[in-house]
Amino acid sequence: MNILDQIVNDKRKEVDLRRSLIPTSQLEQSVLFERDSISLTERLKNSDSGIIAEHKRRSPSKSIINQNLNVFDVAQGYESAGVCGMSVLTDGKYFGGSMDDLLLARASCNLPLLRKEFIIHTYQILEAKAYGADVILLIASILSNIEIKRFSEFAKSLNLEVLLEIHNEEELHKSVMPSLDMIGVNNRNLKTFEVSLETSKRLSTLIPDDFIKISESGISNVSSIKELQPYGYQGFLIGENFMKTDNAGESAKSFIKNLI
Ligand SMILES: O=C(O)c1ccccc1NCC(=O)[C@H](O)[C@H](O)COP(=O)(O)O
């Protein structure tokens, strides 16, 4: 069993447990359920940098990245750095994240927030809305075409934007549909952890122009972004490169200064 299969197996158990503890009616009563979403696609269209900065404590590929930063400061730092949006990993077992991280990020900034999660059930989309997210991630490799359609349409009905993540042509072809807003190419093979920007370059021409293109993972310098921009990428998801420093916000700020 590869790591992705393991994560999804655990996620199914976790979601069953969460559903048995907190009913959907309770999620729908959250004050955040009524707030207007902030559009990440609009911010990306109007940005010179396109940076989406991630809060990431640890990961299966790198183990511990940084356990010392607090999400409140990181979100404020990213906002004053001028990023377009923030990605918050909410998985606990493999990434050390939580729904509280999302809530704290929401309380501390006005950035569009992406709930970075392995979504396998509509319940997690309701949670995303109730805890202040603006965008959800759907990972094509763990979902069927029917699930992608159902989940993305459900997210749109809650005014959430949808980022679909792909790794290859097959995943792209099974997933393209009007209920998506952004298509992200993950440069990290989630089964082997190999990282290559060539994945973004190779898939760029196959992604229809109706979607904002985002390149995800393994971006650690400005020259990588300069290399990817001519391929039509308007968004760049960066985690470890900022989070491995003592001050993720300052690190994002100097990165963006060098980029624009
Ligand atoms: O990062 C991992 O090791 C990982 C392993 C298995 C599934 C997902 C994983 N990462 C999620 C992400 O997509 C990244 O956190 C995100 O793109 C940022 O990547 P990076 O800039 O390389 O930290």
The ligand as an SDF file (V2000), in Angstrom:
LIG
                    3D

 23 23  0  0  0  0  0  0  0  0999 V2000
    4.3050   17.0950    1.1220 O   0  0  0  0  0  0  0  0  0  0  0  0
    4.2010   15.8520    1.1810 C   0  0  0  0  0  0  0  0  0  0  0  0
    5.1100   15.1130    1.5930 O   0  0  0  0  0  0  0  0  0  0  0  0
    2.9270   15.1800    0.7700 C   0  0  0  0  0  0  0  0  0  0  0  0
    2.8480   13.7890    0.8260 C   0  0  0  0  0  0  0  0  0  0  0  0
    1.6770   13.1330    0.5010 C   0  0  0  0  0  0  0  0  0  0  0  0
    0.5720   13.8490    0.1120 C   0  0  0  0  0  0  0  0  0  0  0  0
    0.6360   15.2470    0.0460 C   0  0  0  0  0  0  0  0  0  0  0  0
    1.7980   15.9130    0.3710 C   0  0  0  0  0  0  0  0  0  0  0  0
    1.8870   17.2850    0.3470 N   0  0  0  0  0  0  0  0  0  0  0  0
    0.7840   18.1570    0.1380 C   0  0  0  0  0  0  0  0  0  0  0  0
    1.1270   19.2270   -0.8120 C   0  0  0  0  0  0  0  0  0  0  0  0
    0.5570   19.2340   -1.8640 O   0  0  0  0  0  0  0  0  0  0  0  0
    2.1930   20.2380   -0.4530 C   0  0  0  0  0  0  0  0  0  0  0  0
    2.1580   20.4810    0.9130 O   0  0  0  0  0  0  0  0  0  0  0  0
    2.0840   21.5830   -1.1720 C   0  0  0  0  0  0  0  0  0  0  0  0
    1.9440   21.4680   -2.5330 O   0  0  0  0  0  0  0  0  0  0  0  0
    3.3540   22.4310   -0.8680 C   0  0  0  0  0  0  0  0  0  0  0  0
    4.5020   21.7020   -1.2250 O   0  0  0  0  0  0  0  0  0  0  0  0
    5.9680   22.1740   -0.8210 P   0  0  0  0  0  0  0  0  0  0  0  0
    6.1400   23.5990   -1.2550 O   0  0  0  0  0  0  0  0  0  0  0  0
    6.8980   21.2620   -1.5410 O   0  0  0  0  0  0  0  0  0  0  0  0
    6.0610   22.0660    0.6640 O   0  0  0  0  0  0  0  0  0  0  0  0
  1  2  2  0
  2  3  1  0
  2  4  1  0
  4  5  1  0
  4  9  2  0
  5  6  2  0
  6  7  1  0
  7  8  2  0
  8  9  1  0
  9 10  1  0
 10 11  1  0
 11 12  1  0
 12 13  2  0
 12 14  1  0
 14 15  1  0
 14 16  1  0
 16 17  1  0
 16 18  1  0
 18 19  1  0
 19 20  1  0
 20 21  2  0
 20 22  1  0
 20 23  1  0
M  END
$$$$
